[in-house]
Amino acid sequence: MDKVVIIMPAYKEAVNIKKMIPELFDNIFPKIEKAQMHLLVMNDFGPDGKDDGTGDIVKDYQRKYENLHLVEHEKQGLGWAYVRGMKYAVEKLQADAVMEMDADGQHPPRFVKPMVDAYLNGADYVVGSRYIPGGSIPKEWGASRKAMSYFGNLFIRMVWLKFSLHDVTTGFRLTKVKGVLDKIDLENLRELERFAYKVDLLYQSIKNAKKIKEVPLEFAPRIEEKSKFNKKEMIATFKTAIILGIKDKQKFIKFGTVGFIGYLVNASGLFLFTKAEAPGWLAWAGSTELAIISNFIINNLWTFKEQKITGLKKWISKFLQFNLTSIGALLIQTIFGSFSDHLFGSQYRQLALPFIIVFLVLPYNYFMYNVVIWKAWKLKGKKKNS
């Protein structure tokens, strides 16, 4: 039976945690029969070593609930509380999956079961989404906060080009440990002292996850006190999202640069073949093969250096595979190049070549390089289910 550990940071949450613990153990956990549920409270205290009684409340409940755990630490920030919690859950509790959940009631306990069910049904990353059918944000929020939430979320999705995922700022998430969480350098996530860390953690998780599932979440207002989210947190969140978005595009920029070099090689080869009065099919095919060789070498050393192919045997094998996948590019360029010759004449080859490469060859190559050769991506159909 899989062990799922809910990690619940708490800083001056005595009133809320007193209600949350019995609700989970008495009403929610008994309904989840196929997973062993645990709650790990990460209680932060001030520099004086004191809190508002949150720790004592948890300790009292530990006498009643066997799967209730407590870790206390001086306050460093929300992200650090989660990092410590995740490491403790994995190393000390041998968790198969961890769930991020607020103590303040904004993540209603009744949504824990659908999240765990999605995991048990094969998802290795589950997102509680406010922006899919069945999900919602609090009616009590003012128009400005509703707009900030909705358009802020939309902005990040646009920056990341992640339109299949509908809620990228949610904090209610379940992550499988093996293959997802264990691949993340938790201590080096961005903005760990702020809410913005959540954006980086989600960004890393969706890159690792093979199957993602969004589950509706009716986000609730805090049970007690005011929200701790403010303008500084919002700015930090947007900044983190933009940095990650730019970082994510670096590979495509490199790919485009290598593609331009390949274009120069291609154009030079085409010029030489044409000057030598080679048949049209040979000119187009020969120049394309020269570009293929250039693209493989430079992409392996630069664009995909994190997945760099090493070892002579593997290098030769991958180069042959690269040529096989590049047959598609060869056919695209040869067919459309020959068609261009037929329509406009061979004297316009240098004008036709950029259009063929940019709009046909480059998209094909980028897909094949990421999915087949260096395997930086996984097929979308196998990766997501939202």
Secondary structure as the mmCIF struct_conf table of DSSP 4:
data_model
#
loop_
_struct_conf.conf_type_id
_struct_conf.id
_struct_conf.beg_label_comp_id
_struct_conf.beg_label_asym_id
_struct_conf.beg_label_seq_id
_struct_conf.end_label_comp_id
_struct_conf.end_label_asym_id
_struct_conf.end_label_seq_id
STRN STRN1 ASP A 2 TYR A 11
BEND BEND1 LYS A 12 LYS A 12
HELX_RH_AL_P HELX_RH_AL_P1 ALA A 14 PRO A 22
HELX_RH_PI_P HELX_RH_PI_P1 GLU A 23 ILE A 28
HELX_RH_3T_P HELX_RH_3T_P1 PHE A 29 LYS A 31
BEND BEND2 LYS A 34 LYS A 34
STRN STRN2 ALA A 35 PHE A 45
TURN_TY1_P TURN_TY1_P1 PRO A 47 ASP A 48
BEND BEND3 GLY A 49 GLY A 49
BEND BEND4 ASP A 52 GLY A 53
HELX_RH_AL_P HELX_RH_AL_P2 THR A 54 GLN A 62
TURN_TY1_P TURN_TY1_P2 ARG A 63 LYS A 64
TURN_TY1_P TURN_TY1_P3 GLU A 66 ASN A 67
STRN STRN3 LEU A 68 GLU A 74
HELX_RH_AL_P HELX_RH_AL_P3 LEU A 78 GLU A 91
TURN_TY1_P TURN_TY1_P4 LYS A 92 LYS A 92
BEND BEND5 LEU A 93 LEU A 93
BEND BEND6 ASP A 96 ASP A 96
STRN STRN4 ALA A 97 GLU A 100
BEND BEND7 ALA A 103 HIS A 107
HELX_RH_3T_P HELX_RH_3T_P2 PRO A 109 PHE A 111
HELX_RH_AL_P HELX_RH_AL_P4 VAL A 112 LEU A 120
TURN_TY1_P TURN_TY1_P5 ASN A 121 GLY A 122
BEND BEND8 ASP A 124 ASP A 124
STRN STRN5 TYR A 125 SER A 129
BEND BEND9 ARG A 130 ILE A 132
TURN_TY1_P TURN_TY1_P6 PRO A 133 GLY A 134
STRN STRN6 SER A 136 SER A 136
TURN_TY1_P TURN_TY1_P7 LYS A 139 GLU A 140
BEND BEND10 TRP A 141 TRP A 141
HELX_RH_AL_P HELX_RH_AL_P5 ALA A 143 TRP A 160
TURN_TY1_P TURN_TY1_P8 LEU A 161 LEU A 161
TURN_TY1_P TURN_TY1_P9 PHE A 163 SER A 164
BEND BEND11 HIS A 166 HIS A 166
BEND BEND12 VAL A 168 THR A 169
STRN STRN7 ARG A 173 LYS A 176
TURN_TY1_P TURN_TY1_P10 VAL A 177 VAL A 180
HELX_RH_3T_P HELX_RH_3T_P3 LEU A 181 LYS A 183
BEND BEND13 ILE A 184 ILE A 184
HELX_RH_3T_P HELX_RH_3T_P4 LEU A 186 ASN A 188
TURN_TY1_P TURN_TY1_P11 ARG A 190 GLU A 193
BEND BEND14 ARG A 194 ARG A 194
TURN_TY1_P TURN_TY1_P12 PHE A 195 ALA A 196
HELX_RH_AL_P HELX_RH_AL_P6 TYR A 197 ASN A 208
BEND BEND15 LYS A 210 LYS A 211
STRN STRN8 ILE A 212 PRO A 216
STRN STRN9 GLU A 218 GLU A 218
BEND BEND16 ILE A 223 GLU A 225
HELX_RH_AL_P HELX_RH_AL_P7 LYS A 231 LYS A 275
TURN_TY1_P TURN_TY1_P13 ALA A 276 GLU A 277
HELX_RH_AL_P HELX_RH_AL_P8 GLY A 280 ILE A 298
HELX_RH_PI_P HELX_RH_PI_P2 ASN A 299 THR A 303
TURN_TY1_P TURN_TY1_P14 PHE A 304 PHE A 304
HELX_RH_3T_P HELX_RH_3T_P5 LYS A 305 GLN A 307
BEND BEND17 GLY A 311 GLY A 311
HELX_RH_AL_P HELX_RH_AL_P9 LEU A 312 THR A 325
TURN_TY1_P TURN_TY1_P15 SER A 326 SER A 326
HELX_RH_AL_P HELX_RH_AL_P10 ILE A 327 PHE A 344
HELX_RH_3T_P HELX_RH_3T_P6 SER A 346 TYR A 348
HELX_RH_AL_P HELX_RH_AL_P11 ARG A 349 ILE A 356
HELX_RH_PI_P HELX_RH_PI_P3 ILE A 357 VAL A 361
HELX_RH_AL_P HELX_RH_AL_P12 LEU A 362 MET A 368
HELX_RH_PI_P HELX_RH_PI_P4 TYR A 369 ILE A 373
BEND BEND18 TRP A 374 TRP A 374
BEND BEND19 TRP A 377 TRP A 377
HELX_RH_AL_P HELX_RH_AL_P13 LYS A 380 LYS A 383
STRN STRN10 LYS A 384 LYS A 384
#
